[in-house]
Amino acid sequence: MEPIGVVRNERADALDDDWDRVNSTIELDLGLLGADATDGLRSFSHVEVVFVFDRVDPEGVVRGSRHPRGNPDWPSVGILAQRAKNRPNRIGTTVCELMAVRPGGLVEVRGLDAIDGTPVLDIKPYLAEFGPRGDVIQPAWSSELMAGYWTLGPDEHQEVDPERWLAEVLRSPSDQGRLELIVRRPATNEREVLTTGELDPAVGLVGDNWLARGSRSSADGSAEPDAQLNIMNSRCARLVAGGDERMALAGDQLFVDLDLSPENLPPGTRLQIGSAVIEVTAKPHTGCSKFTRRFGLAAHRWINGRIGKQHRLRGICAKVVVAGPITTGDSIVKLPTAG
């Protein structure tokens, strides 16, 4: 078999636990695969990655039985009754959360239990229909082994209350909303909270780094016109941030009290804010690793889960079509659809 790519992440040692906090990029060999090998992959939320435990010494391969992790408190079981890396063919498989598919054969995932430099043999989209059919049954020792495998210890961020939080977000108006926060990003990881901002069709929010920063999602690295503005529901942002003080860290420029669902704001919808007009685009707005580090894995999964996608809890992308000043507290009005 010939590897189709390699894992890149910050974990150099094959530690047993805490893999859900590991973000990895799989660098694919497009010369081997073809430039369009990942077309359509981003439509899936998860992928199954097949890889090689290439750092395992062939002399250490187990062909019989052993205690999992060498723990004598757990029963000695055959190598095929455990997921240890010291297997005869040293092949690993993991279902991971798919974070992004970038130009140039870059696939970003979370929770891939493979260290930096690991060869990748295959990537397959995860289909619910390939999940277990019938009840899943496993021995007690395996549940003990997996207790900290994905996330070690409590999350330092607040717990998510999905039903209560969603009910609060759904209180946002659908027709006439309110601009609650304007945030300018002059440079990476910098935030300026503004009382008044200026929207411009050429640069988006004047003074923001959208144009200069560019985008990893475009083939040439240039800024994406359809992602000129990132807009998030202010009620949702306030909940995941634990209050107003940390809302700006979400990375969006505009925080609005308005229903952002696709039913209410389909692509092409125009919104007037002050004297400026913006247009909702079809570009999806999803959470990134920075968002997860700042607000927690549970918040990320709530926002990007099935219900979160349905209501666009992470937000929307938009572009400026009519220039003008905007001020915190401005009304947001849906304009009539042309034609």
Secondary structure as GFF3:
##gff-version 3
##sequence-region A 1 339
A	DSSP	beta_strand	5	8	.	.	.	ID=ss1
A	DSSP	three_ten_helix	19	21	.	.	.	ID=ss2
A	DSSP	beta_strand	23	28	.	.	.	ID=ss3
A	DSSP	alpha_helix	30	33	.	.	.	ID=ss4
A	DSSP	three_ten_helix	41	43	.	.	.	ID=ss5
A	DSSP	beta_strand	46	52	.	.	.	ID=ss6
A	DSSP	three_ten_helix	58	60	.	.	.	ID=ss7
A	DSSP	beta_strand	65	66	.	.	.	ID=ss8
A	DSSP	three_ten_helix	68	70	.	.	.	ID=ss9
A	DSSP	beta_strand	77	78	.	.	.	ID=ss10
A	DSSP	three_ten_helix	79	81	.	.	.	ID=ss11
A	DSSP	beta_strand	91	102	.	.	.	ID=ss12
A	DSSP	beta_strand	106	110	.	.	.	ID=ss13
A	DSSP	beta_strand	119	125	.	.	.	ID=ss14
A	DSSP	three_ten_helix	128	130	.	.	.	ID=ss15
A	DSSP	alpha_helix	140	145	.	.	.	ID=ss16
A	DSSP	alpha_helix	162	169	.	.	.	ID=ss17
A	DSSP	beta_strand	176	184	.	.	.	ID=ss18
A	DSSP	beta_strand	192	194	.	.	.	ID=ss19
A	DSSP	beta_strand	196	200	.	.	.	ID=ss20
A	DSSP	beta_strand	204	205	.	.	.	ID=ss21
A	DSSP	alpha_helix	210	213	.	.	.	ID=ss22
A	DSSP	three_ten_helix	225	227	.	.	.	ID=ss23
A	DSSP	beta_strand	229	233	.	.	.	ID=ss24
A	DSSP	alpha_helix	234	241	.	.	.	ID=ss25
A	DSSP	three_ten_helix	247	250	.	.	.	ID=ss26
A	DSSP	beta_strand	254	257	.	.	.	ID=ss27
A	DSSP	beta_strand	270	273	.	.	.	ID=ss28
A	DSSP	beta_strand	276	280	.	.	.	ID=ss29
A	DSSP	alpha_helix	289	295	.	.	.	ID=ss30
A	DSSP	alpha_helix	297	304	.	.	.	ID=ss31
A	DSSP	alpha_helix	306	311	.	.	.	ID=ss32
A	DSSP	beta_strand	316	322	.	.	.	ID=ss33
A	DSSP	beta_strand	324	327	.	.	.	ID=ss34
A	DSSP	beta_strand	331	334	.	.	.	ID=ss35
###
